[in-house]
Amino acid sequence: MKNAWSEDEGRQIVGAVFPHVLKAGSEGIAPGKVEDEMLLELGGYTDPLPALDGVTFGFFEGDPAPLLAAVREVEPNWAKYYDGREPAFCAFVGGKVVSFCLLSDFGEREILGQRVKVGGTGCVGTVPAYRRRGIGLKMVSLGTAILQERGFGYSYIHDTGVPAWYAKLGYQTVYRRENPVK
């Protein structure tokens, strides 16, 4: 899929939302790793995925211990981000957190000459026993729809190594960072 933005426009978009990315280059990226910055215009976005039997979705409430346990099972370093400052949107099976993401508000930004609200899903993970069932992608799609309903103009994905996964929902890479193996 060809991006809707030129390389120069992509750099402008990243500079508006996460300017440190352009300054850092491949700093902080492991050798051989590629990370993409992705964007989706939300005008008219609706969840394109079918419902999943036995899976419910919603914002996490209550004692954070079960959420943090799920986060640590996927990526221990992300637990510090699940501190309650940003809402955690989750997938539940039998009341248990099986997938999670943060819904972030990056504020109003200048995107290609237009001032718009930018948000995004971040620190997305699915507990290993529940992977490859479409749960995480459905959760991100519903989170993206919530951003659209709340008046965000764009959803931004920061530093992902799975751009093809997000592309299934229409997200497009605007900037790619690579650290070649030396």
C-alpha positions as CSV (number, residue, x, y, z in Angstrom):
1,M,0.0,0.0,0.0
2,K,1.4,3.4,-1.0
3,N,1.4,5.9,1.8
4,A,-0.8,9.0,1.4
5,W,2.1,11.1,2.5
6,S,5.4,12.0,0.9
7,E,8.6,11.4,2.9
8,D,8.8,15.1,3.6
9,E,5.2,15.2,4.8
10,G,5.9,12.1,7.0
11,R,8.9,13.9,8.6
12,Q,6.6,16.9,9.3
13,I,4.0,14.7,10.9
14,V,6.5,12.9,13.1
15,G,8.1,16.3,14.0
16,A,4.7,17.6,15.1
17,V,3.8,14.6,17.3
18,F,7.1,13.1,18.5
19,P,9.9,15.4,17.5
20,H,12.5,13.4,19.5
21,V,12.2,10.6,17.0
22,L,13.7,12.6,14.2
23,K,16.6,13.7,16.4
24,A,17.3,10.2,17.8
25,G,17.7,8.4,14.4
26,S,18.4,4.8,15.2
27,E,19.5,5.5,18.8
28,G,17.7,3.2,21.2
29,I,16.8,0.7,18.5
30,A,18.5,-2.7,18.7
31,P,20.7,-3.8,15.8
32,G,18.6,-5.3,13.0
33,K,15.4,-3.7,14.3
34,V,13.0,-1.5,12.4
35,E,10.4,0.8,14.0
36,D,7.6,2.6,12.2
37,E,5.7,5.7,13.1
38,M,2.2,5.3,11.7
39,L,-0.9,7.5,11.2
40,L,-4.6,7.0,10.4
41,E,-6.9,9.8,9.5
42,L,-10.1,9.2,11.6
43,G,-12.7,11.0,9.6
44,G,-15.5,8.4,9.2
45,Y,-13.5,5.5,10.9
46,T,-15.6,2.6,12.0
47,D,-14.5,-0.7,13.4
48,P,-14.2,-3.0,10.3
49,L,-13.8,-6.3,12.3
50,P,-16.4,-8.8,13.3
51,A,-17.4,-9.4,17.0
52,L,-15.4,-12.1,18.8
53,D,-17.4,-14.7,20.7
54,G,-16.6,-14.8,24.4
55,V,-14.5,-11.6,24.4
56,T,-15.7,-8.3,25.9
57,F,-13.9,-4.9,25.6
58,G,-13.8,-1.9,27.9
59,F,-11.8,0.4,30.0
60,F,-10.1,-1.2,33.0
61,E,-11.4,-0.2,36.4
62,G,-10.6,-1.2,39.9
63,D,-7.6,-2.8,41.5
64,P,-4.7,-2.5,39.0
65,A,-3.0,-5.7,40.0
66,P,-4.7,-8.0,37.4
67,L,-3.9,-5.5,34.6
68,L,-0.3,-5.1,35.7
69,A,0.1,-8.8,35.9
70,A,-1.0,-9.1,32.2
71,V,1.2,-6.3,31.2
72,R,4.2,-7.8,32.9
73,E,3.5,-11.1,31.3
74,V,3.8,-9.4,27.9
75,E,6.4,-6.7,28.5
76,P,7.7,-6.0,32.0
77,N,9.1,-2.6,31.1
78,W,5.6,-1.3,30.2
79,A,4.2,-1.7,33.7
80,K,5.4,1.8,34.5
81,Y,3.2,3.3,31.8
82,Y,0.1,1.7,33.2
83,D,0.0,4.0,36.2
84,G,-3.5,5.3,35.7
85,R,-2.6,8.6,34.0
86,E,-3.9,7.3,30.7
87,P,-6.9,5.1,30.3
88,A,-6.3,1.4,29.8
89,F,-8.6,-0.2,27.2
90,C,-8.7,-3.9,27.5
91,A,-10.1,-7.2,26.1
92,F,-11.5,-9.6,28.7
93,V,-12.3,-13.3,28.6
94,G,-14.3,-14.5,31.6
95,G,-13.5,-11.2,33.4
96,K,-9.7,-11.8,32.9
97,V,-7.5,-9.2,31.1
98,V,-6.2,-10.9,28.0
99,S,-5.2,-7.9,25.9
100,F,-4.5,-4.2,26.7
101,C,-3.5,-0.8,25.4
102,L,-3.3,2.7,26.5
103,L,-5.5,5.3,24.8
104,S,-3.4,8.4,24.6
105,D,-4.3,12.1,24.0
106,F,-1.3,13.8,22.3
107,G,-3.2,17.1,22.2
108,E,-3.7,19.4,19.3
109,R,-1.0,19.3,16.7
110,E,-0.3,21.0,13.4
111,I,-0.6,18.2,10.8
112,L,0.2,19.4,7.3
113,G,-1.2,22.9,7.9
114,Q,-4.2,21.8,9.9
115,R,-4.6,22.0,13.7
116,V,-6.2,18.7,14.8
117,K,-6.5,16.5,18.0
118,V,-4.1,13.6,17.8
119,G,-4.5,10.5,19.9
120,G,-3.4,6.9,19.7
121,T,-3.2,3.4,21.1
122,G,0.1,2.4,22.7
123,C,1.8,-0.3,24.7
124,V,-0.4,-2.8,23.0
125,G,-0.1,-6.4,24.1
126,T,-1.9,-9.7,24.3
127,V,-1.2,-12.4,26.9
128,P,0.6,-15.2,25.1
129,A,-2.1,-17.8,25.7
130,Y,-4.6,-15.6,23.8
131,R,-2.6,-14.6,20.8
132,R,-3.4,-15.3,17.2
133,R,-7.2,-15.0,17.8
134,G,-7.7,-11.5,16.5
135,I,-8.3,-10.2,20.0
136,G,-5.5,-7.5,20.0
137,L,-6.4,-6.2,16.6
138,K,-10.1,-6.0,17.5
139,M,-9.2,-4.1,20.7
140,V,-7.0,-1.6,18.8
141,S,-9.8,-1.2,16.2
142,L,-12.3,-0.4,18.9
143,G,-9.9,1.9,20.7
144,T,-9.3,3.7,17.4
145,A,-13.1,4.1,17.0
146,I,-13.4,5.5,20.5
147,L,-10.7,8.1,19.5
148,Q,-12.8,9.0,16.4
149,E,-16.0,9.3,18.5
150,R,-14.2,11.6,20.9
151,G,-13.3,14.1,18.2
152,F,-9.7,13.1,17.4
153,G,-8.7,13.8,13.8
154,Y,-5.8,11.3,13.7
155,S,-4.6,8.3,15.5
156,Y,-0.9,7.9,15.8
157,I,1.1,4.7,16.4
158,H,4.5,5.4,17.9
159,D,7.5,3.0,17.5
160,T,5.9,-0.2,16.3
161,G,7.7,-3.1,14.9
162,V,4.5,-4.6,13.4
163,P,3.4,-2.1,10.7
164,A,1.6,-4.8,8.6
165,W,-0.6,-5.6,11.6
166,Y,-1.7,-2.0,12.0
167,A,-2.1,-1.6,8.3
168,K,-5.0,-4.1,8.5
169,L,-6.9,-1.2,10.1
170,G,-5.7,1.4,7.6
171,Y,-2.8,2.8,9.5
172,Q,0.1,3.9,7.2
173,T,3.8,4.4,7.9
174,V,4.9,8.0,7.8
175,Y,8.4,7.4,9.0
176,R,10.7,4.4,9.5
177,R,13.8,4.1,11.7
178,E,16.2,1.3,11.0
179,N,19.3,0.1,12.8
180,P,21.2,-2.2,10.5
181,V,23.1,-5.2,11.9
182,K,26.8,-4.2,11.9
